[in-house]
Amino acid sequence: VPMGVLSCVKYLMFIFNVLVFAGGTCLAGVGLWVAVDPAGFQDIVAAKPVLSVGAYLLLAVGIALSLLGFLGCCGALRRSRPLLLA
């Protein structure tokens, strides 16, 4: 396999993981916003009981995606197979 192809794959994996990290950070931000200020979010979502559970679920999924994206970025830059498999 030519070295240029491996370099391209490395940068594509890095960009993909940055997008996963950004999406996870946005989800965590929305989850935190809903958990802290549910009254400001009730205009968009009408169901109250689901709102509190959904906020913590969004927060947990967002944190997990952010961690996964960060580990993927580190693994892509260092070409570390264990970090990429995590």
N, C-alpha and C positions, 0 to 999 in steps of 0.2 A: 504494500500500500504506500503510495507516495506521501511524503511528509506534508505537502500542501493540503491534502485531503484530511489528514489527521488534525492539522491546525484549524481548518475550517470547521470540522466537527466539534473541536474544543470550544471555539467561539460561539457556535450555534447552541451548544449545551449551556454555555454561560448565559447567553441572552435569554434562553428559555427559562432558566432557573431564576434570573432576575425578574422575569415576568411573573413567575409563581410567587416569588418573595413579595413583589408589589401587590399582587392580588390578595395574598394572605394578610399583608399589612392593612389594606383597605377593608377587608372583612373584619379584622380585629378592631379597626377604628369604628366601623359602623356598630359592631357589637358593644363596644365600650360606650358609644354615644347613646344607644338604646338602653343600656343598663343604668347609666348615670341619669339620663333625662328622658324617661319614658313618656312624659306628657308632651314633649315636643315631637315625638314620633307617632303619637296616637292618631294624628290627623291622617297619616298615610295608611296605617294598619289599624283596623277597627277592633280586632280581637285582643282583649286585655290579658287573659290567662296565658295565651300562647306567646305573648310579647316578652314576658320575663324569661321564659324557658328558651325562646328563640334567641334572645340577646346573649345569654351565656353559651348557647350552642354556637352562634356566630363567633363569639370571642374565642372559644376553644378551637374551632376549625381554623380560624384566622391565625392564631398563634402556631398551630401545628403546621400550616402551610408556610408560614414565614420561616420557621425553623428548618423545614424541609428544603425550601428554596435557598436559604443561607448555606446549609450543608452541601447542597448541589453546586452552588457557586464556588465554594472552596474546593470541592472535589474536581470540578471542571478545570479550575486554574492549576491545581497541583497534580492533575491526572491521577488522582487517588481513587482506586476502584472501591475500597470499602466506603468512602464517603458518598460516592455516586450510588452505590447499592443501598445505602441507608435511606 
